[in-house]
Amino acid sequence: MTAAPLLLTDLYIYPVKSLGGIRLTEAEVEPRGLRHDRRWLIVNDRNQFMTQRQTAAMAHLRVAPAYNGFLLSHQQRPELLPLFVPFVGTPEKTLFASIWDDMVFAWRARPECDEWLTEALGQPCKLVYMSDMVRRDVEPERNPEGQLVSFADGYPFLLIGRESLAELNGRLAQPVGMDRFRPNLVFSGGAAFAEDNWEQFQVGDLAFRAVRACGRCVFTTIDQHTARKSPDGEPLRTLATYRAQGSHVMFGQNVTGPGKGKLRVGASLTVNTRKG
């Protein structure tokens, strides 16, 4: 029996870190990842980055594509009219924002964006943009190519196979969606967790490198439709029974890319080299 070919089935960008994604049929590849992916960030009144890890209510905020930008809306508060945000910010006002161990020079959004988010999330916050002038590197010890990253946690791309999610869901009483794991690239074909041992691979004619597995956190326990945390810790609890490496639970691969090009859903994947 011939194995099913490896195919790119889904492309996602997340214009604002930790908010909802936009599914695309094609996407431009840039030095920091897919164009418009995680170039905006919400920070608190101390200019520290905010995510659903600490503020699960961020899952209530929906992101929809619009001309040259996107619309933010609150799924439970229709009185908050949708807010338009352009894909690219402007340098009228700036600040330094902290994300993990990095301090990043950022451009501030319009005041009405801060006001809308403050009302939507019930706490003071600001919206900031990463310009092309900013250099934020992938972790140096694993980054001989000098790859850059946006406001993503650490890498420009996250890759997950559909079979990996299907295998996990086969172990769960209540299946979860791929949105719990926030990939950029989703593929079909191959065995569950086949991506674990990939190293150099191609999507169409573009070359990528799977650097290391992605450690997962409490984010995966938040229902992206209700903003509620799973009371039984799923799916993280089940993942920990068979996907633990030391103190970390792994799902998906952190990936670096070619810096430019175009990806299209339906493109074939070819594995050129494997780890170890």
C-alpha positions as CSV (number, residue, x, y, z in Angstrom):
1,M,0.0,0.0,0.0
2,T,1.4,3.4,-1.1
3,A,1.8,5.9,1.7
4,A,-0.2,9.1,1.4
5,P,1.9,12.0,0.1
6,L,2.8,14.8,2.4
7,L,0.8,17.9,1.6
8,L,0.4,21.4,3.1
9,T,-3.3,21.6,4.1
10,D,-3.5,24.7,6.2
11,L,-1.7,28.1,6.6
12,Y,-2.4,30.4,9.6
13,I,-1.3,33.8,10.7
14,Y,-2.0,35.4,14.0
15,P,-1.7,39.2,13.5
16,V,-1.9,39.9,17.2
17,K,0.1,37.6,19.5
18,S,-2.2,35.4,21.6
19,L,-5.4,36.4,19.7
20,G,-7.3,34.4,17.1
21,G,-5.8,33.4,13.8
22,I,-6.7,33.9,10.1
23,R,-6.6,30.9,7.8
24,L,-5.1,31.6,4.4
25,T,-4.8,29.7,1.1
26,E,-1.5,31.4,0.3
27,A,1.0,33.4,2.2
28,E,4.2,35.4,1.7
29,V,7.3,34.2,3.6
30,E,9.4,36.9,5.1
31,P,12.6,36.9,7.3
32,R,10.4,36.8,10.5
33,G,7.9,34.2,9.3
34,L,4.7,34.5,7.4
35,R,3.8,38.1,6.4
36,H,1.7,39.8,9.1
37,D,2.2,37.0,11.6
38,R,2.5,38.2,15.2
39,R,3.7,41.7,14.3
40,W,1.2,43.2,16.8
41,L,1.4,42.6,20.6
42,I,-0.7,43.6,23.5
43,V,1.2,44.9,26.6
44,N,0.1,45.8,30.1
45,D,0.6,49.1,31.9
46,R,4.2,48.0,32.6
47,N,4.8,47.3,28.9
48,Q,5.1,43.6,29.5
49,F,3.6,41.2,26.9
50,M,0.2,39.7,27.6
51,T,-0.9,36.2,26.5
52,Q,-3.8,33.8,27.3
53,R,-1.5,32.1,29.8
54,Q,-2.3,34.8,32.3
55,T,-5.3,36.4,30.6
56,A,-7.6,33.7,29.3
57,A,-10.2,36.4,28.3
58,M,-8.0,37.2,25.3
59,A,-9.6,34.1,23.7
60,H,-12.9,36.1,23.5
61,L,-11.3,38.5,20.9
62,R,-11.8,37.5,17.3
63,V,-9.6,38.5,14.4
64,A,-11.1,38.8,10.9
65,P,-9.4,39.9,7.7
66,A,-10.2,43.3,6.3
67,Y,-8.7,45.4,3.5
68,N,-5.0,46.1,4.4
69,G,-5.6,45.0,7.9
70,F,-8.0,43.1,10.3
71,L,-11.0,43.6,12.5
72,L,-11.0,42.9,16.2
73,S,-14.3,42.0,17.8
74,H,-15.4,40.6,21.2
75,Q,-17.5,37.5,20.8
76,Q,-19.5,38.1,24.0
77,R,-19.9,41.9,23.9
78,P,-21.6,43.0,20.6
79,E,-21.9,46.6,22.0
80,L,-18.1,46.9,21.4
81,L,-18.1,47.8,17.8
82,P,-15.3,46.0,15.7
83,L,-12.0,47.7,15.8
84,F,-9.9,48.1,12.6
85,V,-6.2,47.6,12.9
86,P,-3.9,48.0,9.8
87,F,-1.4,45.2,9.1
88,V,1.4,47.7,9.3
89,G,1.9,50.2,12.1
90,T,3.3,53.8,12.0
91,P,6.2,55.3,14.1
92,E,4.3,58.2,15.6
93,K,4.8,57.1,19.2
94,T,7.1,54.4,20.5
95,L,8.0,52.4,23.6
96,F,10.1,49.5,24.7
97,A,8.1,46.3,25.2
98,S,9.3,43.2,27.1
99,I,8.6,39.7,25.7
100,W,10.2,36.8,27.6
101,D,13.9,37.8,28.0
102,D,13.8,40.3,25.1
103,M,13.3,44.1,25.2
104,V,11.9,45.2,21.9
105,F,11.6,48.7,20.4
106,A,7.9,49.0,19.2
107,W,5.6,51.4,17.6
108,R,2.3,52.3,19.4
109,A,-1.1,51.9,17.8
110,R,-3.7,54.7,17.7
111,P,-5.1,55.7,21.1
112,E,-8.5,54.3,20.3
113,C,-6.9,50.8,19.9
114,D,-5.6,51.0,23.5
115,E,-9.0,52.2,24.7
116,W,-10.8,49.4,22.9
117,L,-8.5,46.7,24.3
118,T,-8.6,48.2,27.8
119,E,-12.4,48.0,27.8
120,A,-12.5,44.6,26.1
121,L,-10.0,43.0,28.6
122,G,-10.9,44.9,31.7
123,Q,-7.4,46.1,32.4
124,P,-5.0,48.8,31.2
125,C,-3.2,47.7,28.0
126,K,-1.7,49.0,24.8
127,L,-1.2,47.7,21.3
128,V,2.2,47.8,19.8
129,Y,3.8,46.9,16.5
130,M,7.2,45.4,15.5
131,S,8.7,47.2,12.6
132,D,11.2,45.8,10.1
133,M,13.9,47.9,11.8
134,V,13.8,45.7,14.9
135,R,16.2,42.8,15.2
136,R,14.9,40.0,17.5
137,D,16.9,36.8,17.0
138,V,15.9,33.1,17.3
139,E,17.7,31.6,20.3
140,P,21.4,32.0,19.4
141,E,22.6,28.5,20.3
142,R,20.2,26.9,17.8
143,N,20.4,29.7,15.1
144,P,23.6,29.5,13.0
145,E,21.8,31.2,10.1
146,G,20.9,34.3,12.2
147,Q,17.2,33.9,11.7
148,L,14.8,36.5,13.0
149,V,11.5,36.1,14.8
150,S,8.5,38.4,15.3
151,F,6.5,38.6,18.6
152,A,6.1,34.8,18.4
153,D,7.5,32.9,21.4
154,G,10.7,31.9,19.8
155,Y,10.6,30.8,16.2
156,P,9.2,32.1,13.0
157,F,7.1,29.0,12.2
158,L,5.3,26.2,14.0
159,L,4.6,23.0,12.1
160,I,2.1,20.3,13.1
161,G,0.8,17.2,11.3
162,R,-2.9,16.4,11.2
163,E,-2.1,12.9,12.2
164,S,-0.5,14.1,15.3
165,L,-3.6,15.9,16.4
166,A,-5.8,12.9,15.4
167,E,-3.6,10.6,17.5
168,L,-4.0,12.9,20.5
169,N,-7.7,13.2,20.0
170,G,-8.0,9.4,20.0
171,R,-6.8,9.5,23.6
172,L,-9.1,12.3,24.8
173,A,-12.7,12.0,26.0
174,Q,-13.4,15.4,24.4
175,P,-11.4,16.1,21.2
176,V,-9.7,19.5,20.8
177,G,-9.2,21.6,17.7
178,M,-5.9,22.6,16.1
179,D,-6.5,26.1,17.4
180,R,-5.3,25.0,20.8
181,F,-1.8,24.7,19.4
182,R,-1.6,27.7,17.1
183,P,0.4,26.3,14.2
184,N,1.4,28.3,11.1
185,L,1.9,25.2,8.9
186,V,-0.3,22.1,9.0
187,F,0.3,19.1,6.8
188,S,-1.4,15.8,6.0
189,G,0.2,12.4,5.3
190,G,2.8,10.4,7.3
191,A,2.4,8.8,10.7
192,A,1.5,10.7,13.9
193,F,4.4,12.8,15.1
194,A,6.4,12.0,11.9
195,E,7.6,15.6,12.1
196,D,9.5,14.9,15.2
197,N,12.5,13.5,13.3
198,W,12.5,15.9,10.4
199,E,15.4,18.3,9.9
200,Q,15.7,19.8,6.5
201,F,12.5,19.7,4.5
202,Q,10.8,21.6,1.6
203,V,7.3,22.9,1.1
204,G,7.1,23.2,-2.7
205,D,10.5,24.6,-3.6
206,L,11.1,26.5,-0.3
207,A,13.6,25.1,2.2
208,F,12.8,24.9,5.9
209,R,14.6,23.5,9.0
210,A,12.8,21.8,11.9
211,V,15.0,22.9,14.8
212,R,13.4,21.5,17.9
213,A,10.1,20.3,19.4
214,C,7.8,22.9,20.8
215,G,7.1,22.8,24.6
216,R,3.5,23.3,25.4
217,C,1.9,25.1,28.3
218,V,-1.4,25.9,30.0
219,F,-2.5,27.8,26.8
220,T,-3.5,24.4,25.3
221,T,-6.1,24.0,28.1
222,I,-8.1,27.1,27.1
223,D,-11.1,26.6,25.0
224,Q,-10.7,29.1,22.2
225,H,-14.5,29.5,21.8
226,T,-15.4,30.0,25.5
227,A,-12.2,31.3,27.0
228,R,-12.6,28.7,29.8
229,K,-9.7,26.6,31.1
230,S,-10.3,22.9,31.1
231,P,-11.1,21.8,34.7
232,D,-9.2,18.5,34.2
233,G,-6.1,20.0,32.5
234,E,-6.8,18.5,29.1
235,P,-5.3,18.1,26.6
236,L,-2.0,18.9,28.4
237,R,-2.6,16.2,31.0
238,T,-2.9,13.4,28.4
239,L,0.0,14.8,26.3
240,A,2.2,14.6,29.4
241,T,1.7,10.8,29.7
242,Y,3.4,10.1,26.4
243,R,5.0,13.4,25.1
244,A,7.1,14.5,28.0
245,Q,10.8,15.3,27.7
246,G,12.1,16.1,31.1
247,S,9.8,18.8,32.6
248,H,8.4,19.8,29.2
249,V,5.5,18.4,27.2
250,M,6.1,18.5,23.4
251,F,3.8,18.9,20.5
252,G,4.7,20.3,17.1
253,Q,8.1,21.5,15.7
254,N,9.7,24.9,15.9
255,V,10.9,25.8,12.4
256,T,13.1,28.3,10.6
257,G,12.6,29.2,7.0
258,P,14.0,30.6,3.7
259,G,13.3,34.3,4.4
260,K,11.3,34.9,1.3
261,G,9.0,33.1,-1.1
262,K,5.3,32.1,-1.3
263,L,3.5,29.2,0.2
264,R,0.2,27.8,-1.1
265,V,-2.1,25.2,0.4
266,G,-1.8,22.0,-1.5
267,A,1.9,22.2,-1.9
268,S,3.9,19.0,-1.5
269,L,6.3,18.5,1.4
270,T,9.6,16.7,0.9
271,V,11.8,15.6,3.8
272,N,15.5,15.9,2.8
273,T,17.3,15.1,6.1
274,R,16.3,13.7,9.4
275,K,17.5,14.4,12.9
276,G,20.1,12.2,14.6
